[in-house]
Amino acid sequence: MEDVSHKEGVNLLPKITIGELQGMEIEEQIDALSAIWDQIALKNPAIQLSKEEQQLLDKRFMDEQNMPGKSWADLKKQILKSKQ
């Protein structure tokens, strides 16, 4: 599938059926999903949030940042190490 995600006004994904999507390898499915999201982002303006909604999202983000846990990098290393 040609990467045209940088081209504005271009359909990023040809018309395909759900059956065709299901028949694709997982990497192709992920690429197709990415192209769909890129198309949505190109065709739709950003959603405007109210001040209250933005404050709620900011609070949730800060709460998430303060949760104990492993970073993605550490977790990935652990998973890869366990597969050896």
C-alpha positions in Angstrom: 0.0 0.0 0.0 1.5 3.3 -1.1 2.1 5.8 1.8 0.2 8.9 0.8 -0.5 10.1 4.3 1.4 13.3 3.7 -0.7 14.3 0.7 -3.7 16.6 1.6 -7.0 16.0 -0.1 -6.1 12.5 -1.1 -8.1 9.5 -0.2 -5.6 7.6 1.9 -7.2 4.2 1.5 -9.0 2.7 -1.5 -12.5 1.4 -1.0 -12.2 -2.1 0.5 -14.6 -4.4 2.2 -14.5 -5.7 5.7 -13.7 -9.2 4.3 -10.7 -7.8 2.5 -9.5 -6.1 5.7 -10.0 -9.4 7.6 -7.9 -11.2 5.0 -4.9 -8.9 5.4 -1.9 -9.6 7.5 -1.9 -7.8 10.9 0.7 -5.3 9.7 -1.5 -4.4 6.7 -4.5 -4.1 9.0 -2.6 -1.7 11.2 -1.5 0.3 8.2 -5.1 0.5 6.9 -6.3 1.7 10.3 -3.6 4.3 10.5 -4.6 5.5 7.0 -8.3 5.7 8.1 -7.3 7.8 11.1 -5.1 10.1 8.9 -8.1 10.6 6.6 -10.4 11.5 9.5 -7.8 14.0 10.8 -7.5 15.6 7.4 -11.2 15.9 6.7 -12.3 17.1 10.2 -11.4 20.1 12.3 -10.1 19.7 15.8 -12.8 19.3 18.4 -13.1 22.4 20.5 -13.2 21.7 24.2 -14.9 23.8 26.9 -12.7 25.1 29.7 -14.2 22.5 32.0 -13.5 19.6 29.6 -9.9 20.8 29.1 -9.4 21.0 32.9 -10.8 17.5 33.3 -8.5 16.1 30.6 -5.5 17.9 32.2 -6.3 16.5 35.6 -6.7 12.9 34.2 -3.4 13.3 32.4 -1.6 14.4 35.5 -3.2 11.6 37.5 -2.0 9.1 34.9 1.5 10.6 35.0 1.7 10.2 38.8 0.6 6.6 38.8 3.3 4.1 39.8 4.3 1.7 37.1 6.8 0.8 34.5 7.7 2.9 31.5 7.0 1.5 28.1 10.7 1.2 27.4 11.2 -0.8 30.6 8.2 -3.0 29.9 9.3 -3.6 26.4 12.8 -4.7 27.5 11.2 -7.1 30.1 9.0 -8.6 27.4 11.8 -9.0 24.9 14.1 -10.5 27.6 11.4 -13.0 28.6 11.1 -14.3 25.0 14.8 -15.2 24.8 
